[in-house]
Amino acid sequence: MKAIPTITALACALLSTGAFAALTLQRTTSLSDSQGGTLTITTSGAIEIPGADTTSQATLTNFHPHDNQDLAASGNVTRAHERVNETVTNIYNGSVTLAGTDKDGKPVSNSLALQNLQVVRDGDGPAFSGTIVLNGTSIDAAQMPDAVKHLLHRVLRMFEFD
């Protein structure tokens, strides 16, 4: 019977924010597709209640999304991720090229550069700032067209592997 109060006190101490120290994160995720392309994501940072602060470096080398032999992605993108309570902020920098054909056989040749692209999620969906350069044309991220949002979403989805 004395064990129940002891276990309860221990559980309360472990779950209180004052007793929780930040955890250090070091992780590398590597994927290879059937055509020999690779995606490597290296992440480091700290995770604590109520948030996280991490940095990830993604490197794509002739990587075939969805193992599609007709489309390859290459490039490097860095993501700085910060979560504080319910607010998540990601800042992206880097570039990716997509070359080949899409699922309908249409030619694809896109060069995408991200310059301090900030994506903030705080309840109402994402808010964007920064610059996207698509095939040499600069686009204000706050005013990007839906087609560019769709492409951006597809490219940044690689961080889901991390």
JONORFEN-V404782 format. One record per pair of residues at least 24 apart in sequence whose C-alpha atoms are under 6 Angstrom apart, sorted by sequence separation. I is the first residue (numbers start at 0). J is the second residue. D is the distance in Angstrom with one decimal. If there is no record, write none. Layout:
BEGIN
I&J&D ; I&J&D
END
This chain:
BEGIN
22&46&5.1 ; 36&60&5.6 ; 54&78&5.7 ; 72&96&5.6 ; 91&115&5.7 ; 110&134&4.9 ; 21&46&5.5 ; 36&61&4.6 ; 37&62&5.1 ; 54&79&4.5 ; 72&97&4.6 ; 90&115&5.9 ; 91&116&5.0 ; 109&134&5.9 ; 21&47&4.5 ; 36&62&4.0 ; 53&79&6.0 ; 71&97&5.7 ; 90&116&5.4 ; 53&80&5.2 ; 71&98&5.5 ; 90&117&4.4 ; 52&80&5.7 ; 70&98&5.7 ; 89&117&5.7 ; 52&81&4.5 ; 70&99&4.4 ; 89&118&5.2 ; 51&81&5.5 ; 69&99&5.3 ; 70&100&5.5 ; 88&118&5.7 ; 51&82&5.0 ; 69&100&5.4 ; 88&119&4.5 ; 50&82&4.7 ; 87&119&5.8 ; 50&83&4.5 ; 87&120&5.2 ; 32&66&5.8 ; 50&84&5.9 ; 86&120&5.8 ; 49&84&5.2 ; 86&121&4.7
END
